[in-house]
């Protein structure tokens, strides 16, 4: 049995951002479960939850500290920029609403951020997800326990579905480019972290279950291409500029 002696950080309050489009009861249950698991995951640290809700006509009542109504065609980075205006803590987390937080995920990731001098980090999803390629999925599941895997590659290092960042690092990246309205947002952020020489890693002892691709069914079929593959040219242009 593994024995570890770690002095976890305590009494920290951290901003956590969720984006949601509560179009049905299933989404409400999924988002509520994510928020509830977050609240219960830590006994020594607290979370200040900021939620951007796209169902502005009939906004649901979630257990959050700040609820922001988003209207118009959905733009992921625009929603993030709206949420970032309300950030006050030294560390900021952004998560999809299709996640479930395991016990002490935050204590683990913050401890390793301090030890390895990380500016940003992603937790590990310890079970197979919907979305990653078989090769990427195999790599993720074979990461050694209680390790930090340094790198910037999306999915295997930088997880767009969930990350934590020092506010001072986030301020270098803000505002997020709103011409990347969905796909390639995480690719761009990873490149920017590398550009500013900010250290990122996946912390394998910090566990958050990510179910994957639960929001795609709410994108109108005629908009799906422009929100996904259609953004590749925009992203590649940004790579040349960077």
C-alpha positions in Angstrom: 0.0 0.0 0.0 1.3 3.5 -0.9 2.1 5.7 2.0 2.4 9.4 1.3 3.2 12.3 3.7 1.9 15.5 2.2 1.1 18.8 3.7 -1.9 20.0 1.6 -2.8 23.6 1.3 -5.7 24.7 3.5 -8.2 27.5 3.8 -7.9 28.6 0.2 -10.8 30.0 -1.8 -10.6 29.5 -5.5 -12.8 30.6 -8.4 -14.3 27.8 -10.5 -16.0 28.6 -13.8 -18.6 26.4 -15.5 -20.3 27.0 -18.8 -23.8 25.5 -19.2 -26.7 25.4 -21.7 -29.5 23.9 -19.6 -31.7 22.8 -22.4 -33.3 19.8 -20.6 -33.5 17.9 -17.3 -30.6 15.7 -18.1 -28.3 18.7 -18.5 -29.6 20.2 -15.2 -28.9 16.9 -13.4 -25.4 16.6 -15.0 -24.5 20.2 -14.1 -25.9 19.9 -10.6 -23.9 16.7 -10.0 -20.7 18.5 -11.2 -21.4 21.4 -8.8 -22.4 19.1 -5.9 -19.3 16.9 -6.3 -17.1 20.0 -6.4 -18.6 21.3 -3.1 -18.1 17.9 -1.5 -14.6 17.1 -2.8 -12.8 19.3 -0.3 -13.1 19.8 3.4 -10.1 22.1 3.8 -10.7 24.5 0.9 -13.6 26.3 -0.6 -14.8 27.2 -4.1 -16.4 30.3 -5.4 -18.5 29.1 -8.3 -19.1 31.3 -11.4 -21.6 29.8 -13.9 -22.3 31.2 -17.4 -25.8 30.0 -18.4 -26.8 30.1 -22.1 -30.5 29.3 -21.4 -31.1 32.9 -20.5 -34.9 32.7 -21.2 -35.4 30.1 -18.5 -32.3 30.1 -16.2 -32.2 27.3 -13.7 -31.4 27.7 -10.0 -28.0 26.2 -9.4 -26.0 26.2 -6.2 -23.5 28.8 -7.4 -22.1 32.1 -6.2 -22.4 34.1 -9.4 -24.7 33.3 -12.3 -24.2 35.1 -15.6 -26.8 35.1 -18.4 -25.4 34.5 -21.9 -27.6 35.3 -24.9 -27.1 35.1 -28.6 -25.2 32.6 -30.7 -22.9 30.6 -28.4 -19.2 31.5 -28.3 -17.1 29.6 -25.8 -14.4 32.2 -25.5 -16.9 35.1 -25.2 -18.5 33.2 -22.3 -15.2 32.7 -20.6 -14.3 36.4 -21.0 -17.6 37.3 -19.3 -16.8 35.0 -16.4 -13.2 36.2 -16.1 -14.5 39.7 -15.3 -15.7 38.3 -11.9 -12.5 36.5 -10.9 -11.0 37.6 -7.6 -8.9 34.6 -6.4 -5.2 33.9 -7.0 -6.0 30.6 -8.8 -8.8 30.1 -11.4 -10.3 26.9 -12.6 -12.4 26.3 -15.7 -14.3 23.1 -16.1 -16.9 21.6 -18.4 -20.2 20.8 -16.8 -19.9 17.0 -17.8 -17.4 16.2 -15.0 -17.4 14.6 -11.5 -14.8 15.7 -8.9 -13.1 13.1 -6.8 -12.1 13.6 -3.2 -9.1 15.9 -2.7 -8.6 16.6 -6.4 -7.9 20.3 -5.6 -5.5 19.6 -2.7 -3.5 17.2 -4.9 -3.3 19.5 -7.9 -2.4 22.6 -5.8 0.3 20.7 -3.9 2.0 19.6 -7.0 1.7 23.0 -8.6 3.7 24.4 -5.7 6.2 21.6 -5.7 6.8 21.6 -9.5 6.4 25.4 -9.8 3.5 25.0 -12.3 1.7 28.0 -13.7 -1.2 25.9 -14.8 -2.3 22.3 -14.5 -4.9 19.8 -15.5 -6.2 16.8 -13.5 -6.3 13.3 -14.7 -9.4 11.5 -15.8 -8.6 7.9 -14.6 -11.3 6.2 -16.7 -11.8 6.1 -20.5 -13.4 9.3 -21.9 -15.5 9.9 -25.0 -13.5 11.9 -27.5 -9.7 11.2 -27.3 -8.1 9.0 -30.0 -7.3 5.4 -28.9 -3.6 6.4 -28.9 -4.1 9.4 -26.7 -6.4 7.5 -24.4 -3.9 4.7 -23.9 -1.2 7.3 -23.1 -3.3 9.0 -20.5 -4.4 5.8 -18.8 -0.8 4.6 -18.6 0.6 7.7 -16.8 2.4 6.7 -13.6 0.6 7.4 -10.3 1.4 10.5 -8.2 3.4 12.1 -11.1 3.4 15.4 -13.0 3.6 15.0 -16.7 5.0 18.3 -18.1 3.9 19.4 -21.5 1.5 21.4 -23.7 -0.1 18.9 -26.0 -3.9 19.2 -25.9 -5.8 16.2 -24.5 -2.7 14.4 -23.1 -1.3 17.4 -21.2 -3.6 20.4 -21.4 -7.2 19.3 -21.0 -9.7 21.7 -22.4 -12.4 20.1 -20.3 -10.7 21.1 -17.0 -7.7 23.2 -15.9 -6.4 25.4 -13.1 -4.2 28.4 -13.6 -2.5 31.1 -11.6 -4.4 34.4 -12.2 -1.2 36.2 -13.0 -0.7 33.7 -15.9 -4.3 33.9 -17.0 -4.1 37.7 -17.1 -1.4 37.4 -19.8 -3.8 35.3 -22.0 -6.8 37.5 -21.5 -9.0 38.3 -23.3 -9.5 35.0 -25.0 -9.8 35.4 -28.8 -13.5 35.3 -29.7 -13.0 34.2 -33.3 -12.1 30.8 -31.8 -15.7 30.2 -30.6 -15.4 26.5 -29.7 -12.9 24.1 -31.2 -9.1 24.9 -31.1 -9.6 27.1 -28.0 -7.6 24.7 -25.9 -4.9 24.4 -28.6 -4.5 28.1 -28.7 -4.3 28.4 -24.9 -1.6 25.7 -24.8 0.4 27.5 -27.4 0.1 30.8 -25.5 1.3 29.2 -22.3 4.3 27.9 -24.1 4.9 31.3 -25.8 4.9 33.1 -22.4 7.1 30.4 -20.9 4.4 29.3 -18.4 4.9 25.8 -17.1 2.0 23.4 -17.5 1.5 19.8 -16.4 -1.0 17.0 -15.9 -1.2 16.0 -12.2 -2.0 12.3 -12.2 -2.9 12.1 -8.5 -5.7 14.7 -9.0 -8.7 12.9 -10.3 -11.7 14.3 -12.1 -14.0 12.1 -14.1 -14.8 13.6 -17.6 -17.7 12.0 -19.4 -17.1 13.8 -22.7 -18.9 15.5 -25.6 -22.2 16.0 -23.8 -22.8 19.5 -25.2 -22.5 18.6 -28.9 -26.2 17.6 -29.2 -27.2 21.2 -28.5 -25.3 22.7 -31.5 -27.6 23.3 -34.4 -26.6 20.9 -37.3 -26.1 23.9 -39.7 -23.6 25.5 -37.2 -21.7 22.3 -36.3 -19.0 22.7 -39.0 -18.4 26.4 -38.2 -18.0 25.6 -34.5 -15.6 22.7 -35.0 -13.5 21.8 -38.1 -14.4 25.1 -39.7 -12.2 26.9 -37.1 -9.0 25.2 -38.2 -8.0 27.9 -40.6 -8.5 30.6 -38.0 -6.4 28.7 -35.5 -3.6 28.1 -38.0 -3.4 31.8 -38.8 -3.0 32.5 -35.1 -0.2 30.0 -35.0 1.7 31.9 -37.7 1.2 35.2 -35.8 2.4 33.7 -32.6 
